[in-house]
Amino acid sequence: MTTAIERALSEFVSALVKADGGEIYVVSATADDVHLHLTGTCAGCPGATMTRERLLEPAVHGVAPKATLKVTTGWRVPDGATKID
């Protein structure tokens, strides 16, 4: 599941987030739960909610329709997280 999520995010979403100076990390991903982390200029940004609703949720639910999405933000990247390029 992680590979499918990573592919979905890297194809389109990552470039948009990077354009604003942010980065996306996959902390964990299963068919039921996906945890993403936003860092860079996304850390603490009020626009992170819109990024979640308009970009991250559609991309994740396109691959894992029933997954619960958790999105965290901050400068510190969680241990074991994979950066999406």
trRosetta pair geometry for C-beta under 8 A, 3 or more apart (Angstrom, degrees):
i j d omega theta_ij theta_ji phi_ij phi_ji
1 4 5.8 -59 -155 38 39 110
1 5 6.3 37 151 -18 71 107
1 29 5.1 -151 116 131 101 97
1 30 5.5 99 60 -142 156 27
1 31 5.5 -136 -94 -57 146 62
1 63 7.7 130 -160 142 75 114
1 64 6.3 51 -158 -77 114 129
2 5 5.7 -58 -149 39 32 111
2 6 6.1 33 155 -20 68 108
2 26 6.2 132 -152 140 92 148
2 28 7.8 -77 -93 -165 110 38
2 29 4.4 138 -95 60 66 118
2 82 7.4 83 179 30 122 148
3 6 5.6 -54 -144 37 30 112
3 7 6.2 31 156 -20 64 106
4 7 5.8 -53 -146 36 29 112
4 8 6.4 30 155 -19 63 106
4 63 4.6 159 141 -163 110 131
4 64 7.4 124 99 -42 124 92
5 8 5.8 -56 -148 36 30 111
5 9 6.3 22 157 -12 65 109
5 26 6.0 119 110 -115 124 139
5 29 4.5 -125 13 -145 156 159
5 34 6.0 172 -122 -130 148 129
5 60 6.2 18 -132 -121 99 78
5 63 5.7 -172 -83 86 57 153
5 64 6.9 -15 -77 -7 101 121
6 9 6.0 -62 -148 41 28 106
6 10 6.0 20 160 -16 67 114
6 26 5.9 -81 -79 -17 86 149
6 29 8.0 -149 -35 13 79 160
6 82 6.7 -39 -98 110 127 132
6 84 5.9 -166 -146 -108 75 96
7 10 6.0 -60 -138 40 26 106
7 11 6.3 34 162 -32 63 106
7 63 7.9 132 66 -95 93 144
8 11 6.3 -52 -151 21 24 114
8 12 8.0 -39 173 30 53 95
8 13 7.5 31 133 5 69 121
8 59 4.7 147 145 178 108 91
8 60 6.9 147 100 -83 144 35
8 62 6.0 165 -142 74 137 113
8 63 4.8 -117 -39 -35 150 131
9 12 7.9 -110 -167 54 24 64
9 13 4.8 -63 -151 57 62 123
9 14 5.6 83 147 -45 81 95
9 24 5.8 -133 175 113 135 151
9 26 7.4 180 21 -59 155 107
9 36 7.8 162 -99 -117 150 134
9 56 7.7 14 -110 -123 105 71
9 59 5.6 99 -84 146 61 146
9 60 7.8 22 -64 -67 98 74
9 84 4.7 -49 112 -149 124 158
10 13 7.7 -30 -44 52 14 81
10 14 5.0 2 -120 1 45 141
10 84 5.2 -145 -73 -173 83 96
10 85 6.2 24 -129 72 114 51
11 14 7.9 107 35 19 27 101
12 15 6.6 -73 -169 31 30 106
12 16 7.0 16 152 -11 67 111
12 59 7.1 -162 64 -99 106 122
13 16 5.9 -65 -158 37 38 109
13 17 6.2 30 154 -15 74 109
13 24 6.8 36 120 -27 110 163
13 55 4.9 126 -129 172 104 110
13 56 6.6 100 -153 -84 150 55
13 59 5.0 -51 -38 -51 138 160
13 84 7.8 4 86 128 100 149
14 17 5.8 -59 -146 40 32 108
14 18 6.0 31 157 -19 68 110
14 24 5.7 -113 -105 30 79 123
14 84 4.7 -138 -92 126 127 108
14 85 6.5 88 167 140 155 14
15 18 5.7 -54 -142 39 29 112
15 19 6.4 40 154 -31 62 102
16 19 5.6 -46 -152 22 31 117
16 20 7.4 14 154 -4 59 102
16 55 6.3 -146 80 -119 142 146
17 20 6.3 -68 -164 43 35 100
17 22 4.3 -80 174 82 89 109
17 23 6.8 134 128 -96 119 12
17 24 5.5 85 72 -36 166 103
17 38 7.1 -127 -154 -132 133 104
17 42 6.6 -13 -161 -55 103 138
17 51 6.6 77 -100 -150 97 132
17 55 7.3 164 -56 126 96 160
18 21 7.4 58 -170 -71 37 11
18 22 6.7 -109 -81 66 30 58
18 23 6.9 49 -91 -90 77 58
20 41 5.9 -128 139 80 81 129
20 42 7.2 86 102 -64 116 85
20 47 7.7 -103 180 94 161 145
21 40 5.2 -165 142 156 70 117
21 41 3.6 56 95 -1 114 130
21 42 7.8 -180 93 -26 72 70
22 38 5.7 -11 -173 -169 126 98
22 39 6.9 145 -159 78 74 37
22 40 4.2 171 -125 73 38 118
22 41 5.2 -95 -64 57 75 76
22 42 3.4 59 -123 -26 131 110
22 43 7.9 166 -123 -17 93 64
22 45 7.6 -85 -79 9 127 147
22 51 7.7 -27 71 -122 168 164
23 38 7.2 150 76 -155 49 51
23 39 5.1 -22 60 65 99 87
23 40 4.6 113 1 -17 85 123
23 42 7.4 -142 35 21 46 122
23 83 6.2 -30 175 -143 120 102
23 84 7.6 159 -178 52 72 75
24 36 6.1 -23 -164 -171 95 115
24 37 7.5 138 -161 74 47 50
24 38 6.2 -22 -101 -99 62 68
24 56 7.8 173 -126 -99 132 109
24 83 7.5 118 83 -157 51 56
24 84 4.4 -20 85 41 102 123
25 36 6.7 147 78 -164 51 62
25 37 4.3 -18 62 60 106 99
25 38 7.8 -166 22 -71 79 24
25 39 6.8 30 -7 1 115 111
25 77 5.6 122 -45 -147 167 105
25 78 7.1 172 113 39 140 88
25 81 3.9 39 163 160 128 126
25 82 6.3 149 -160 69 75 36
25 83 5.4 -40 -100 -93 82 51
25 84 6.8 -164 -93 -3 27 83
26 29 5.6 -30 -171 -29 120 119
26 34 7.6 -59 -142 -166 93 90
26 35 7.6 104 -169 82 54 62
26 36 6.1 -38 -104 -106 51 72
26 81 6.4 163 77 -160 39 75
26 82 4.8 -14 55 57 94 96
26 84 6.5 88 -22 -51 93 103
27 35 4.0 -57 66 108 114 108
27 36 6.6 -175 6 -101 90 16
27 37 5.3 84 -46 -22 111 109
27 72 7.5 32 -26 31 149 117
27 78 4.9 26 -120 67 116 142
27 80 7.2 75 -158 90 62 89
27 81 4.7 -36 -96 -100 61 98
28 33 7.0 10 108 111 108 101
28 34 7.3 -166 97 -143 61 36
28 35 4.7 36 45 36 84 111
29 33 7.6 -156 -136 101 32 57
29 34 4.7 20 -119 -119 81 82
29 35 7.3 -136 -65 32 57 62
29 64 7.6 -171 -172 -20 98 157
29 67 7.9 -5 -154 -143 77 150
30 33 5.3 30 48 48 100 74
30 34 7.4 -152 39 -68 49 59
30 67 7.5 161 85 -119 58 109
31 64 5.5 -167 -144 -139 49 112
31 66 7.0 25 157 67 84 101
31 67 6.4 -136 167 -77 34 96
32 64 8.0 -112 -39 177 15 125
32 66 6.9 -34 -113 111 56 98
32 67 6.0 141 173 -117 12 65
32 68 6.7 6 159 14 65 91
33 67 6.2 172 -79 -159 11 87
33 68 5.2 -17 -108 59 69 93
33 70 7.0 9 -170 -1 94 109
34 60 5.2 -161 69 -152 163 134
34 64 6.3 143 -41 64 126 146
34 67 4.8 46 -10 160 104 138
34 68 7.3 179 27 82 68 45
34 69 5.2 -17 69 -110 102 68
34 70 7.1 -179 91 29 51 69
35 70 4.5 -15 -110 70 75 109
35 71 7.8 172 -158 -81 49 32
35 72 7.2 11 -173 0 93 104
36 56 6.1 -144 54 -151 160 135
36 60 7.7 -122 -30 -70 131 135
36 69 7.1 -8 10 -166 107 94
36 70 7.3 166 27 87 61 56
36 71 5.0 -13 71 -110 96 76
36 72 7.6 -179 93 28 49 65
37 71 7.4 161 -92 -160 28 56
37 72 5.0 -20 -112 70 79 92
37 73 7.1 153 -165 -93 64 30
37 74 7.3 -52 -166 41 106 83
37 77 6.4 133 110 -138 145 65
37 78 5.7 179 -52 6 157 106
37 81 5.7 -43 31 -131 132 154
38 42 3.7 -83 158 122 116 139
38 43 6.8 -170 114 -68 80 53
38 45 8.0 -83 128 35 133 109
38 48 5.7 177 72 -133 155 113
38 51 6.9 89 -98 101 156 148
38 71 6.5 27 -11 -179 106 102
38 72 7.4 -171 26 93 71 43
38 73 4.6 -24 69 -105 96 85
39 42 6.3 44 56 61 8 99
39 43 5.3 20 -143 -57 50 107
39 73 7.1 160 -80 -158 45 61
39 74 6.5 -30 -103 83 85 42
39 75 6.0 97 -150 -129 102 28
39 76 7.8 -149 -112 55 127 18
39 77 5.8 -55 -42 -77 156 85
40 43 6.5 157 60 -10 26 95
41 45 6.2 55 144 -59 69 134
42 45 5.1 -85 -146 21 37 126
42 47 7.7 -95 -127 81 72 91
42 48 5.4 104 -173 -94 88 101
42 51 6.7 -42 -133 22 121 169
42 73 5.7 -127 131 -133 87 115
43 73 5.1 163 -124 165 46 94
43 74 5.1 70 -139 -139 106 12
43 75 5.0 52 -139 -58 169 61
44 48 7.7 145 81 -18 7 137
44 73 6.2 -175 -36 125 38 127
44 74 7.4 71 -40 -98 82 49
45 48 4.9 124 74 -35 85 92
45 73 7.2 -134 28 -162 75 155
46 49 7.1 -33 174 13 53 105
47 50 5.1 -50 -164 40 67 113
47 51 6.1 74 137 -26 80 98
48 51 5.3 -49 -147 35 37 117
48 52 6.4 43 152 -23 65 101
48 71 7.2 -178 166 133 104 126
48 73 5.2 -45 -133 -64 163 147
49 52 5.7 -51 -153 32 31 113
49 53 6.4 18 156 -9 66 110
50 53 5.9 -59 -140 44 33 104
50 54 5.5 2 172 5 71 119
51 54 6.7 -65 -123 51 17 91
51 55 5.2 -36 -167 36 59 121
51 56 6.2 53 139 -15 74 106
52 55 7.4 -38 -76 53 5 78
52 56 4.9 -41 -135 44 45 125
52 57 6.1 60 159 -30 64 97
52 69 7.4 158 -165 125 100 130
52 71 4.8 -148 -107 30 118 161
53 56 7.8 27 -7 47 17 86
53 57 5.8 -4 -136 10 30 132
54 57 7.7 65 3 37 12 100
54 58 7.3 -19 173 0 30 118
55 58 6.8 -80 -159 40 16 100
55 59 6.4 4 162 -12 59 117
56 59 5.9 -65 -148 40 28 109
56 60 6.0 18 163 -13 68 112
56 69 6.6 146 133 -178 108 146
56 71 6.1 81 111 -83 167 138
57 60 6.1 -61 -140 42 26 105
57 61 5.8 13 168 -8 66 116
57 69 5.8 -150 -103 30 73 162
58 61 6.1 -62 -134 47 25 102
58 62 6.2 37 160 -33 62 106
59 62 5.9 -53 -154 23 25 116
59 63 7.3 5 155 -2 58 105
60 63 6.3 -74 -163 44 34 99
60 64 6.0 -40 169 49 76 97
60 67 6.0 -101 156 77 109 132
60 69 5.3 117 84 -92 161 125
61 64 6.7 -77 -115 76 32 56
61 65 5.2 59 -171 -120 76 48
61 67 6.9 -150 -94 47 61 93
61 69 7.6 -74 -50 -38 88 127
62 65 7.6 47 -99 -75 9 75
64 67 3.7 40 124 -21 119 127
72 78 7.5 75 70 -36 141 123
77 81 5.2 -128 172 54 97 134
77 83 7.8 -30 -142 -72 149 93
78 81 4.7 98 69 -38 83 119
